[in-house]
Amino acid sequence: MKSSSAINEYLKEQASLDLLRFITCGSVDDGKSTLIGRMLYESQMIFDDQVASLKNDSKKHGTQGEDIDFALLVDGLSAEREQGITIDVAYRFFSSSKRKFIVADTPGHEQYTRNMATGASTADLAILLIDARHGIMTQTKRHSFIVSLLGIKNVVLAINKMDLVNYDEKVFRKIEKEYKNFSQKLKFLNIQSIPISALKGDNIYQQSKSMKWFKEKTLFHFLETVKIKPQNSSNFVLPVQQVNRPHLNFRGYSGTIASGDIKVGEEIMTIPSQQKAKIKEVYIGDKSIKSASFRDSVTLTLNKEIDISRGDVLCKKDSLVETADQFNVNMIWMAEEKCFPGRSYIAKTHNSSTGIKILGIKKLYNVNTLEHQPSKELQLNDVAEVTISLNKSIPYVNYQDNKFLGSMILIDPLTNQTIGVGMINFALRRAQNIHLQSLSINKELREKMNGHKGQVLWLTGLSGSGKSTIANALEKELYAEGKKTYILDGDNVRHGLNKDLGFTDKDRVENIRRVAEVARLMCDAGLIVITAFISPFRSEREMARSLFKKDEFKEIFISTPLKIAEKRDPKGLYEKARKGKIPNFTGIDSPYEKPSQPEIEIDTSKSTITESVKKIIKIIS
């Protein structure tokens, strides 16, 4: 047993070592988990009881007969062991006398591409495995493209299972040449090719006796010595995560330094307010220090009080940080549900959240050829260049210069699930050239003249449920009371403003987006706006709600059952839809998503038009 002094000395040595984060990726069954298991085993980073357990598990779940199945060290989920595949991202730590390592083992199956992208987002290097028997596969190309897109510059092309091709150098050289030809369009700085057998241990730690023709570094030796240029500029940038107020006499600004370094006494400014101050103190934990650098988690105090909030950025005056609310981004779509231009989500950027709208899809990347193709929608695992609009301006740096300030995740506001990741290429010129004009006559003055508040009464329900009839009767009643009103009706709008739109999901999304924006302008004019639209998708109705203050938007669900609406069929549409003459008809072959928490629910098979109008008038503020 080592003495306490020896242990302390070892811990000091480990703390001083450089850390390399890397990812293993590639196609299914290329041997990623086996490789990591082999590295953990041979680096002696597992205990004796773990080895014993591994041997027992290898007999139960393994694929190597009586031999150890090293993949089981990493495949922790029972589903992974049963299927012999990796599903989730598995992170493992190990070290040598020269370096510390954190490795992410990521899935090879296409449906888990989103997990692979998660693992690659924090990596400095990628080990791309290729089965020597099969060569370059579709997933090899997909993962290579995503690795490049996420800013990884160094790649190890580990051509595995050389033992199954009799350690043939010609096989290795052929795959190496094909991959380097393919990757010329990618942004890699260095590609190191190494022939290995993860199962047998060839060229992992020791030079392979079966491949004497390969004279370069083993995989582990390469990982120990490869020089990684940190994605860190000299420009100090700190996204503020928290305003730290433990007591009245202390105000600090906490976060992780995204680039550069900072010293006591240096001048900084805030983005977006551009106020200036000097650093009074720098803390890591409760320890006061003179300076801090890239990736340090710090708390800074300033020599004067200025307005700083979570999501703001502290930087030096020569920083590259700018602000904008519209961007060109590369996006990886991670959801089963399709993405259409016009649809709204939530974007989380460094330490801030805001609404986001997909303005358009510029091009879809073909991962096999790296060529571009047009698209009107994004499906699961699609990689595309898109334009987006945020609800507010954010501090940013393009992704290639700073991963922290150049990246974002997209969140579904209804399910709270992560559905996409974006990497900022640049701000759109219109985002910087167009500014809101301050007007003398504002909404409050218009409402005062009208004698009531501007608001939106959003009627939603199936065709034939009674929306337009109720809207018409409601406006007559409000008009009689002297209220300023306007009806936006589904059919009427499609005769003009939305004449160019059809009834596909994409067009329905755009239809509601336009109507919501028009309703917002009318509400700003102080009018009571009544909308009568099927508006079948919950996400679009929530998007519309997000444009207004809490008391300005009332969702009214006309919940008349389908059989009643179809029986009425005032326009003969259901009959045509049943015969297949009208495709994408809501309630027949296109879904209607019921509101989860409407302000009012009205079933016109149970309530008269007069009763329905009275219910709505009661909630008008």
N, C-alpha and C positions, 0 to 999 in steps of 0.2 A: 504494500500500500504506500502511495506517495505521501510525503509529509505535507503539512499545511503550507509551508513555504514553497515547496515544489509546485503545489497546485496553484498557489497565487502567481508564481512566476509563469506557469503555463497559461493562466488566464490573461496575464498581461501581454504575453506574446500573441495570443489569439486576438486580443482586442486591437493590437497594432497592425494586424494583417489586412491587406486589401480584400474587398468583397466583390465577387463576380456573380451577377445574377444571370442565369441562362435558362433557356427553354429547350425542351426536346419536342420535336413535332415531325410529322410525316403521315404516310398513309396507314391504314389499318394493318396490324400484325407486322409492322416493320421492326419491332423490337425495342420500342422506346422504354417501356417499363422494365424490361429485362436489363437494358443498359444501365439505367439508374440503380436498379437493385444490385447489379454487379459492382458499380462504383461505390455504393454504400458498404457493401460486403468487404471489398478489398481495401477500402480506406479505413477499415476497422471502426466504423461509426455505429455499429450495432452491438448490443450486449450478448453475452453467451446465452441467456434465456431466450432472447429474440431469435438467435440462430437455431436453437432447439425447436422453437415454435415454428420457424420457417421450414425446417425439415419435415415436421409433422404436417404442416399445411400443404407442402409440396406433394406429399403422398395422397392427401385428400382432394386438393383442388388443382394440383400442378399438371403441367403438360409435358414434363420431361422424364417421365418414368421414375426411376429411383434417384435421379439427380435433383439438385436444388433448382426450383423454379424461382429465379430472382425477381420476376415480375410481381410476385405476391408481396414483396416488401413495400411496393408502392400502391398496388391496386387494393385500396382499403375498403371500398364498398362491396357488399355481398353480391350485388348485381354484377359488378365487374369481375369478381372471381368466378361466378357461375358462367358468365359469357366469355370470359377470357379477353375482355376489352377494357379500355379506359374510358370512363364516362365523365367524371369530374376532373378538375385540375388538382393535382397532388403536388404539394410543395415539400421539399426535403432540404435539410441543411447538412453539410459535411465540410471537412476542412483538411488541409495538408499543412506542412511546415511553411509553405510559401503563400498560401491563399485560403480564404474562406469562400464557400460556395452556397448559393441558394438556387436550387433547380426546380423548375416547374415541368411536370410530366403532363402533357395535354392530349386530349382525345384525337383520334385519327378519323373517326366517322364524320361524314359531312354534316349530319344533323347536330353535331357538337362543335361546329366551327366557332360559335360564339364563345365557348369555353376556351378554345385555343387562343382566340384573340385576347381574352382576359389574361391568360398566362403570359402572352407576349408583350403586354402593355408596359410591364416594368422590367423587362429583360434587357441585358446589355449585349447578349450574344445568343444565337440560335444554333442548336445542333439539329440538322435536318437529316433524318434517317431514311435510307432507301434500301429496300430488299434487293439484294444483288440478283435474285432470280427474276424479278419482275421489272426492274428499272424504274424510270420516272413515271409516276401515276398522276391522275387528275388531282388528287389531294396533295401530292408533292408540289404541284404548281400553285394550287390554291393557298397552301400554307406559306410558300415562298413569297407570293404576292402580298399576303397580309403581313408577314414579317417585315417586308420592305416598307409597306404602307405605314407601319407602326414605328418606323424609324430605326430599326435594328440594322447596323452596318456590317457586322461581322457574322459570318456563317461558317459552320463546320459541316461539310457534306460527308456524313458518316455512312459509307456504303456497307451495310450490315449483312450478316449471314453468308460471309465469304466462304465459310466451311461447306456450305451447301452447293457451291459452284467450284469446288476443288481448289479454292484459293487462286483462281485464274486471274492473272494480271490483265488480260485482254478485256475481260468483263468489267473490271474496275475502270480501266482507261476509257472504255466506250461510254459508260454511264457518266463519268466525269466530264467528258467532252460534250455530251448531249446537254448536261445540266448547265455548263458554262455558256453554251450557245443560247439556251433558253433565258438565262438570267442576265443577259447583256442589257436588257431593257429595265432591269431593276436597279435600285440605288445602293447596292452592296459595295463596300470598300475593299473587303477581303473575303475570299472563299477558300477555305482550306479543306482539301479532300483527303480522307483517311479511310483505308479499307479495314474493317473490323469484323469480329464475331463476338457479340455481346454475351452469347451463351458460353462459348469456349474461353473467352478472355483474350483473344488475339488483338494486339495493338490497343488494349484498353490502358493497362498499366505497364505491361512488359512488351518489348518488341516481339512480334510474332515469329516463331521459328518456321512457320509454314509459309510466310510471305517475306522471305529475305530480299525479295526484289523491291520492297518498300523501305526506304532508308530515312524517311522523315520522322518527325516527332510522333510519339504515341498520343492518343486522345487526351489522357490525363496530363501529360507533360505539356501539351499545347494549351490546355485550359489554365494550367499554372502560370504560364509565361506570356500568354497573349496580352498585348497592350490595348486597352480599350480607351478610346478618347471619350472622356465624360461629356454628356450633353449638358454642358455648363458653361455659360459665357461669363465674362468678367462683370457684367451688368447685374447689380444686386436687385433681386425681386423677391418680395415676401407677400403672398396672398394672406390676408388677415383671416384667421379662422375663428378667433374669439377675442373680445375685449375683456381683459382680465381685471376684475375689480374685487379682490378679496376683502378690502376695507376701504374706508373713505380716503386714506392717504396714499393709495396706490392705484395707478391706472396703467396697465400694460397692454401690448398688442401681440397676441400669440399666433404662431403659425410655423410652417416648415419653409425654410429658404429654398426657393425654386431655382435660383441661379446666383452666382457671384458670392461676395462676402461683405460683411459689415463690421465696422469698428465704432467704439465709443467716440463721440465727437463729430462723426461724419454727418453731413446734411442729407436728408431724404425728402421726398415729396410724396403726396398721396395721389392716387388715381381712383376716381375721376376728378376729385375736387382741385387737385394741383396745389394744395397748401404745402408749405415747407416748414421743416423743423429739424433739430439736430438730435442725434441719439444720445440720451443721457446715460442709460444703463442697458446691458445685454445680459440676459439670464438663460441658462439651460437648467431647467428644474428650478430649484431655489438657490443655485450657485451663480454668483455674479462673475462674469468673465469680460475680457477686454474685446474679444472679437469672435465672430462665428462665420461659418461658411456653408456652402452648398449642402442641402439635405439635413442640416441641423434643425432641430425643433427648438425654437427660442421664444422668449418674451422680451419685447423691447419697450423701454420707456423713453419719453421724449422730453425736451427741455421746455415745452409749452403745450398748453391744451389746444388741440385741434379736433375737428369733427371726423372721426374714423369709425366705420362700422364693419361688421363681418361681410366679407365679399369684396371690400376695398383692397387695393394693392399698395404696398410701400415699396418705393424704388428710388434710385438715384436719378439726377436730372438728365443723365446721358442714356437712360434706359430706353429700350425698344418698345415699351408698353404703350399701347394706344387704346382707344375705346371705339366701339361700333356696335350696331344692333342687327346688321345683315352681313352674311358671310357666304363664301364659297367653301365647302367642306367636302372631304372624303368621308363616306359613311359606310359602316357595316351594319346591315339590318339583321337583328337577332330575334325577331318575333315571328310566330306562326301567322299572325294576322298581317295582311298586306299593308304597305305604306302607300298612300296616295298624296300627291301635291294638294295643298290646301288644308290638310288635316293637322290638328294642333296637339302638342304633347307638352311635357315639362322637360326642360334642359337643366342639367346640373353641371356647372362650370366651376372648377376649383372649389371655392367655398361659398358659391352663390347658386340660387335656383331661380328660374324664370320661365315663362311660357315660350314655346317655340313653335313655329309653323314652317312646314316644308313648302317652299315657294315653287320649286321645280326640280326636275331630274335632268341634269345636263347630259350625263352619259352613264351607261352601265359598263363595268369592266368585264371582259371575257377572260377568266383566269387561265384558260388553256392557251390562248394566243396572245394575251395581254393587249388585245385590240379593244376598241370602244364600239358600243352599239346603243341605239336609242331605246328608251323605255318610258312607259307612262306610270309604272308602279314598281315597288320594291318587294321582293319576296324573301323568305328566310334565307340567310347567308349571302344575299346579294351584296356586292361591293359596288358603290356608285359615287359619282361626283354630283353633289346636289347644292342648291342654294337654299338658305334658311333665313328666317326673320325671327328675332327675339323681341319680347315685350319691353325690354329695356336695354340700354347700352351696357356693355361689359368691358372690363379691361382684358386685353388679349395680346398674345404674341403668336405668330404662326407656329404650327406644330413642329416643324423641322428645327426651329430655333429653341423652342421650349415646350416640352411635353406637358408640363403642369398647366400653363396658361393657354395652350393651344388645343386642349382636348375637352370633350364633353361627353356625357352620357345622356340618352333620351329615356324618359320614364313615362309609362302609360298612366295618365292621371286617374283612371278608373281602377286599375288593378295594382298600381304601384310597382309594376314589374319593369326591369330594365329591358328595353326593346331595341336599342341601337347605340352605337358609339360613333362619335364624329371627331375628325381631325381638321382643324382650321387651316385652310390654304391662304386665304386673304380676305379682307373686308371688301364688300361690294362698294363701288364708287358712290352709288346713290346713298349708301348708309352714311357717308361722310359729307356729301354735298347737299343733302336735303335736311332741313331743320324745321321743326314746328314753328309756325308763325303765331306770335302773340296777337290776339284780336281784342278790340276794345269792348265789344258786346259779347259777353260770355253766356254760358248756359244758365247761370243763376238769374241774370237779368231777363233772359227769354222766358224762363219759368215764372218769374214775377209778373211779367206782362200777360202771360197766358192764364195765370191764376191757378196753376197746378204744376206738379212735377212731371218731367219727362220720364217715361218708362216704357217697357216692352212687355206685352202680353203674348207669350209664345205658345200658340195652340199646336199640338202635335197629336197625330193619330192616323189610323188607316184611311185610305181612300173610302169615302162614303160614310165615315163616322160622324160627320156633322160639323167639321171645323169651319168651313166657309159660311155655312148657315148661321152658326153661332157668332162668328166674327162680324157678319153683316148686321145681325140683330143687336149685338153689343155696341157697334159704332153708332147705330141709330139712337140708342139709349144715351150714350155719352154725348152725342151731338145735341140732343134735346136738353142736356144739362149745361150746354155751353162749353164743353171740353174741346180742345184742339186735338184731332185724331187723324190717323191714316192707316188703311189696311194694306198690308203686303200679302197678296194671295198667290199661292203656288202657280196656278194656271196663268194668272195675269202677268206675273213676273217673267214666265217663260215665253211670253209673246214679245218681250222687249229685251230687258237687261240680260236675261239668261237664254235667249233664243238659240244660242250656239251650243247649248248643252243637251246631252241625251239623258239616259237613265241607267247608265252603268254605275258601279260603285264610285268610280273616280269622278264622274260627272255629278252624282248626287252630293259628294263631298264639296265640290266647287260651288254647286248651286247654293248650298246652305252657307258657305263662307261668304259669298257675295251678299246674300240676303242679310246676314248678321252685320256686315259692315254698313250696309245701307240703313239698317235699323238703328245702328249706333249713331249715325249722322242725324237721323230724324229725332232720336232721343235727345241728342245734343241741342237740337232746335227747340226742345221743350215739348215735343208732341207725345201723345199716348199712341204708341205704335202697336197695332194688332197684326200678328203674323199667323197665317193659316197654311202650314206646310206639313206634309207627311213627316219630313225630317227623320228618317228611319234609324239613324245611327246615334247612339248615346254620346259618343265622343264628339260629334259635331254640335249636338245641343249643349254639351258642356263647354265646348269652345265658344259658342255664342254667349253663354252665361258669363264666361270669363271676361268679356269685353265691357261688362257693365258693373256698376257698384252693386252691393249686396241687395239693396231694396229697389233696384231699378228693373230687375228681370224676374218675371213670374212664368214658370213653366206650367202649362195647363194641359193635362193629359186627357184627351177625349178617348176614353177607353172602351168605346162601343165594340162588342165582340165581332170577330171576323164574319161569322155566319149572318149576323144582322146587317153589317156593312155590305156584304155580298148580296144579300137579299134585296137591299135597296138599289144598289148598282145604278145610280142616277145617270151615269154616262156610258153604261154598257161595257165598262172596262174589264170587270172580273170575268165576264163571259168570254171576252176575247182572249184574256190571259189564260183561262182554262183550256182554250182551244190552241194555245201556243202562238197566237197571233201578236201578242204583246210580251216580249221577253223582259226579264228583270222587273217584274211587277211585284211591288211590296205586298207581302202576305201570301203570295202564291209561290213564286220561285226566287224571291229576294226577301231577306229577313227584315223584321221590324223589331228593334230593341226597345222594350218598354222602359219608361223613365223609372229610376230607382227611388227618387224622392221629389216628386212634383209638388208644387204649391197647392194645386187642386187636381182632383181626378173626377171627371164627369162621364157618365155612361148615358148617352142619349136614348138608349132603349128603356131607361128607367126615369130619366128627367126630361121635362119639356124644355123647349128652347127658352121660354120665359124664366123657368127655374134655373136653367144653366147660366143665363145672363146675370141674374141676381147673385148667384154664388161668386161669379167673377168680380162683379162690382164691389163686393164686400172686401176683397183683398187689394183693391186699388188704393195706394197710399196718397 
